[in-house]
Amino acid sequence: MQLAGEGVARAYALPVPGPIIGFVLLLVVLRLRPRWTASLKVAADGLLSHLSLLFIPAGVGVVLHLKAIREEGLAIAVALAVSTLVGLAVTAWVAERIGKREPAPEREAAHDA
């Protein structure tokens, strides 16, 4: 499905990554063919049991750049903290703006009563 998603993304020059399109295609196929889910469960469980192996490259990267992390640790920590706070603030602001634009049916019904 990932390959199909990549093909669709490239063929139509979509701004969405191929793996995301592949996940959507997989969801559609599994909704149309629910009996396939059982056979995929075996493969999925096998992959999930070894999921921790995917963290090894990140750990190797940290070890390779340990000297730079030691030297720039404070700057990295400040950048992470500030970017996290900015991301949270922007997300909250966007959620608030969207919430004001489209009233929920419960609030609308309570307001009318």
One Martini backbone bead per residue (centre of mass of N, CA, C, O) as a GRO file, in nm:
protein
  113
    1MET     BB    1   0.056   0.064  -0.017
    2GLN     BB    2   0.294   0.251  -0.021
    3LEU     BB    3   0.353   0.227  -0.321
    4ALA     BB    4   0.078   0.326  -0.414
    5GLY     BB    5   0.096   0.600  -0.272
    6GLU     BB    6   0.346   0.698  -0.422
    7GLY     BB    7   0.223   0.681  -0.703
    8VAL     BB    8  -0.006   0.881  -0.656
    9ALA     BB    9   0.161   1.124  -0.560
   10ARG     BB   10   0.335   1.143  -0.825
   11ALA     BB   11   0.116   1.140  -1.052
   12TYR     BB   12  -0.046   1.400  -0.897
   13ALA     BB   13   0.128   1.595  -0.728
   14LEU     BB   14   0.102   1.561  -0.424
   15PRO     BB   15   0.133   1.704  -0.087
   16VAL     BB   16   0.116   1.408   0.001
   17PRO     BB   17   0.237   1.149   0.139
   18GLY     BB   18   0.254   0.827   0.042
   19PRO     BB   19   0.208   0.680   0.320
   20ILE     BB   20  -0.062   0.816   0.376
   21ILE     BB   21  -0.208   0.711   0.129
   22GLY     BB   22  -0.158   0.413   0.202
   23PHE     BB   23  -0.324   0.414   0.463
   24VAL     BB   24  -0.590   0.487   0.329
   25LEU     BB   25  -0.598   0.245   0.141
   26LEU     BB   26  -0.593   0.034   0.367
   27LEU     BB   27  -0.854   0.121   0.502
   28VAL     BB   28  -1.036   0.072   0.259
   29VAL     BB   29  -0.973  -0.228   0.219
   30LEU     BB   30  -1.054  -0.319   0.514
   31ARG     BB   31  -1.350  -0.221   0.484
   32LEU     BB   32  -1.415  -0.403   0.226
   33ARG     BB   33  -1.215  -0.646   0.370
   34PRO     BB   34  -1.247  -0.772   0.679
   35ARG     BB   35  -1.114  -1.068   0.653
   36TRP     BB   36  -0.809  -0.959   0.623
   37THR     BB   37  -0.736  -0.877   0.912
   38ALA     BB   38  -0.644  -1.150   1.032
   39SER     BB   39  -0.393  -1.189   0.842
   40LEU     BB   40  -0.254  -0.910   0.930
   41LYS     BB   41  -0.212  -0.956   1.236
   42VAL     BB   42   0.039  -1.129   1.228
   43ALA     BB   43   0.226  -0.918   1.096
   44ALA     BB   44   0.177  -0.687   1.296
   45ASP     BB   45   0.273  -0.832   1.553
   46GLY     BB   46   0.562  -0.879   1.454
   47LEU     BB   47   0.637  -0.580   1.420
   48LEU     BB   48   0.561  -0.479   1.710
   49SER     BB   49   0.769  -0.662   1.865
   50HIS     BB   50   1.014  -0.481   1.694
   51LEU     BB   51   0.990  -0.164   1.736
   52SER     BB   52   1.248  -0.091   1.905
   53LEU     BB   53   1.454  -0.104   1.660
   54LEU     BB   54   1.383   0.192   1.549
   55PHE     BB   55   1.567   0.339   1.784
   56ILE     BB   56   1.863   0.288   1.708
   57PRO     BB   57   1.937   0.520   1.510
   58ALA     BB   58   1.886   0.745   1.716
   59GLY     BB   59   2.096   0.651   1.923
   60VAL     BB   60   2.341   0.669   1.734
   61GLY     BB   61   2.314   0.972   1.678
   62VAL     BB   62   2.360   1.063   1.967
   63VAL     BB   63   2.639   0.933   2.004
   64LEU     BB   64   2.780   1.079   1.763
   65HIS     BB   65   2.669   1.378   1.899
   66LEU     BB   66   2.763   1.415   2.201
   67LYS     BB   67   2.955   1.656   2.194
   68ALA     BB   68   2.748   1.862   2.081
   69ILE     BB   69   2.543   1.822   2.308
   70ARG     BB   70   2.723   1.917   2.537
   71GLU     BB   71   2.790   2.203   2.417
   72GLU     BB   72   2.458   2.255   2.323
   73GLY     BB   73   2.244   2.175   2.543
   74LEU     BB   74   2.107   2.440   2.626
   75ALA     BB   75   2.012   2.529   2.345
   76ILE     BB   76   1.846   2.277   2.288
   77ALA     BB   77   1.655   2.297   2.533
   78VAL     BB   78   1.542   2.576   2.467
   79ALA     BB   79   1.437   2.511   2.183
   80LEU     BB   80   1.242   2.287   2.273
   81ALA     BB   81   1.073   2.451   2.474
   82VAL     BB   82   0.986   2.683   2.289
   83SER     BB   83   0.863   2.513   2.056
   84THR     BB   84   0.653   2.374   2.232
   85LEU     BB   85   0.505   2.627   2.333
   86VAL     BB   86   0.434   2.739   2.056
   87GLY     BB   87   0.277   2.494   1.955
   88LEU     BB   88   0.063   2.500   2.178
   89ALA     BB   89  -0.039   2.788   2.132
   90VAL     BB   90  -0.126   2.756   1.836
   91THR     BB   91  -0.319   2.521   1.880
   92ALA     BB   92  -0.507   2.667   2.078
   93TRP     BB   93  -0.581   2.903   1.892
   94VAL     BB   94  -0.701   2.735   1.660
   95ALA     BB   95  -0.914   2.585   1.829
   96GLU     BB   96  -1.061   2.839   1.920
   97ARG     BB   97  -1.134   2.950   1.639
   98ILE     BB   98  -1.293   2.702   1.546
   99GLY     BB   99  -1.497   2.696   1.785
  100LYS     BB  100  -1.626   2.980   1.714
  101ARG     BB  101  -1.721   2.920   1.417
  102GLU     BB  102  -1.837   2.621   1.520
  103PRO     BB  103  -2.102   2.530   1.671
  104ALA     BB  104  -2.218   2.321   1.880
  105PRO     BB  105  -2.512   2.155   1.913
  106GLU     BB  106  -2.535   2.175   2.222
  107ARG     BB  107  -2.489   2.481   2.249
  108GLU     BB  108  -2.715   2.566   2.056
  109ALA     BB  109  -2.951   2.437   2.216
  110ALA     BB  110  -2.897   2.583   2.488
  111HIS     BB  111  -2.917   2.874   2.373
  112ASP     BB  112  -3.219   2.852   2.263
  113ALA     BB  113  -3.358   2.776   2.559
   0.00000   0.00000   0.00000
